Amino acid sequence: MDIRRVEHPLVRHAAEALHAFNSRHPWSHNDHFHGWILSNLPRHRDMAIDVGCGQGGLVAQLADRFTHVRGTDRDAGMRAEAARRCAALSNVTIDDSQLDQLDGPVDLVTMVAVLHHLDIEQALTQIKRLLAPGGRFLVVGLAAPVSIRDTAWDLASAVTNPIIGLVKHPRPVSGGTQPPTFPVRDPELSFDELRSIVGRVMPGATMRRRLAFRHTICWTKPG
């Protein structure tokens, strides 16, 4: 059950109040997990690819840690922003390559709020092809809330979201909610459905529910 779609008046009123508070203390759920990615990098750090790099924030951070970094994004506006952000980084390339157009081997592939936009099994298969032995795949993703456990995590995320926002952005902003700067799509698969696919294609992958309506996936290619 998606608590964000419940129509009961009390639930709707509470959701509207939370939304109003969150709008005054905004924070990026995706950028919040960059620290998790940076703390789980592979030992060998020659080439990294951030698929769906958006405005290039993660690419810029990876550039300090890898010999070469490539950011790819389908959206021309996002690529332009990423290119501007990384203009002074000589080891960064930004382009619109799709997974099946990329060549390996690479040491790291990252996706932040991207995997649910793709054919998941095909994407995971392509990433397996790209990664060098010992290379790592790190994902921050979204899943559809279906089970009671999913709903419990969504409730926990809804409750903690304003607290995190107050800590990260204590000074209220005016002007209301800003539209997202990147393409948005609701996930179709639940956490359990996604875990089944990931486990089949990438045996041994670690997948964990997180706050902020997110989950993480970590897989290291054997070898």
N, C-alpha and C positions, 0 to 999 in steps of 0.2 A: 504493500500500500504506500502510495506517495503522499506523505502528509502535506505537501505543498499544494495538493489538489483537493483536499477535503473541503466539502461545502458546508459543514455545520457552522452556524453563526458564531459560536464561541471560538471555534478553531480559526475561522476566517478572521475574526476580530484580533485574536492574538497574533496571527500571522501578519496582518497588516501593521500592527504595532511594532513587531520585530523588524519588519521590512523598513519601516520609517526610521527606526533607530539605526539599523545597519547602513542605511543610505547616508546617515550623518557621520558614521564612523567606518568608512569603506576600507577594505583591504583585499588583496588579490589572493584567492584560494590557491591559484596555480603557482604564483611566485613564492608563496609560503613554503612550498616543498622543494625549492631549489637547494636548500641546505641539505635535505635528505639525499638528493642526487649527488651533491658534491662530497658528501661523507661516505658514499658507496662506490666510488670510482674504481675501475680495475687497476691492477698493478702496472701493466704496460699501457702507456699513454701517448701513442703516436697520432692516431686518427680518431676523431669523434664526429658523429652526425646527430644533429638534433632535428628530428622529423616534425614538421609543423612548428617551426621556430618562432612564429609570431613576430613580435617586435625585437627579437634578438637578445633579450635579457640573459637567458641561460647561455646562449652562444658566447656572449661577451665574457661570462664567468669561466666557461670552459676553456677559452683562449689562453688563460693564464696557466692552464694545467695540461694542455695537450699541444703537440707540435703542430697539428693541423686540425681545424674545426670547420665543419660544413653545416650550414643551416639551410633547410629546404622548407618551402611553404607554397601552397597553391595560390594564395591571395597576393595579388600584385602590391596592394597597399601595405600589407605586412612585410613583404620583402623589401620594399622601399624604406620602411622604418628601420628594419634590421640592418640594412646596408648603411644607413646613416649612423646608426648607433655603433657599428663596428668598423666605420671607415678608417680609423687609425690603427686597426689590428691587421697586420700584414699576413697573418696565418689563418684568416677567416675568409670563407667563400659563402655567398648567399645565392641560391638559385631556386628554380621551381621543379627540380627533378623529383620524379615519383620513385617509390621503393624499387620497382622493377628496372629502373634506369640507373640505379646506383651500383657502383662496383666496390668490392671488398678486396682484401680483408680490412675490417675496421675494429678498433678496440672498444668502442662504446657507441651504442645507439640509444637515444633518449626520445621519449614522447611524453608530453605534458598535455592532458586533455585532448588527445588526438586519436587514440586507438579506436574509440567508439564511432569515429567518423569513417572508418575503413572496414573492408571485409576482413574480419579479425583473423581467421585462419590463414588466408592468403598473406596478410601482413606479417604474421608471426613466421611463416615459412620463408618469406623474403629476408627477414631479419636473421634467421638462422643461417641463411646463405651468406649474408654480408659479414657476420661476425667472425673474427679470427678465433682460433682456439684460445680459451681464456678470456675472450671478449665478453662484455657485459651489456645486457639489455635492461634499462631502467625506465619504468613507466609510472606516471601519476595519472590515474584514470577515473572515470565515472561509470557507474552501473545503475540500472533501473532498480528501485526498491520494490521487492516482491514479497519476501519472507518477513516473518515477525522480527527476525534478527536484523534484516535490512532496515526495517522501520525504526527499530530501537537505535541504530546508529544514526539514522537521519534525525531522530529526535535529539540525540546527544549533540549532533552537529548544529541543529537549530538553536539549542540552548547555549552552547559555548560560542557560537559565532559572534554575538554582540560583545561578549567578554573579550574575545581576542581582538575584535575591532576597536574596543575602547583602549586596550593596551597598545596596539599598533598605531592607532590614529586617534589620540585622546582629544584633539581639538575638533569640534564638530565642523562639518563643511555645509555650505548652503547650496541651493540649486537643485536638490532632489537627485534621484538616481540617474546616473549617466549610462547611456547605452553601451553595451559591450563593444570593445574595439576589435573583436575577432569573430569569425563565424561561429554560431552556436547551434548545436544539435543535441536533442535529448538522447541519452543512451537507450538502446532497445533491450540489451541483454542484462540479466541480473548478475550479481556477484557470483553466485553458484554456477550459473551457465557459463560465464566467462572463465571461471576457474577450471571448469571441465575442459574447455578448449585449450587453455594455456597448459594444463597438465598433460594433455595428449600431445601437443606439438613441442612443448619445452619441458620435458620431464625434470623434476627437481626444482622448478621455479617456486619462489616464495611470493605469496600473494596475501596482502593484509588489508583489512578495512582500516580506514583512518577517519579522523574528524574532518570537518570542512567538506563533507559530502564527497570524499575522495577515497581511493584505494591505491596501493602501490604494488608493483610487480618488480621482482628482481630475479634475473636469470643469468647465469654464467655458462658460456658454451664450454662443454668438456674438452679437454685436450691440453 
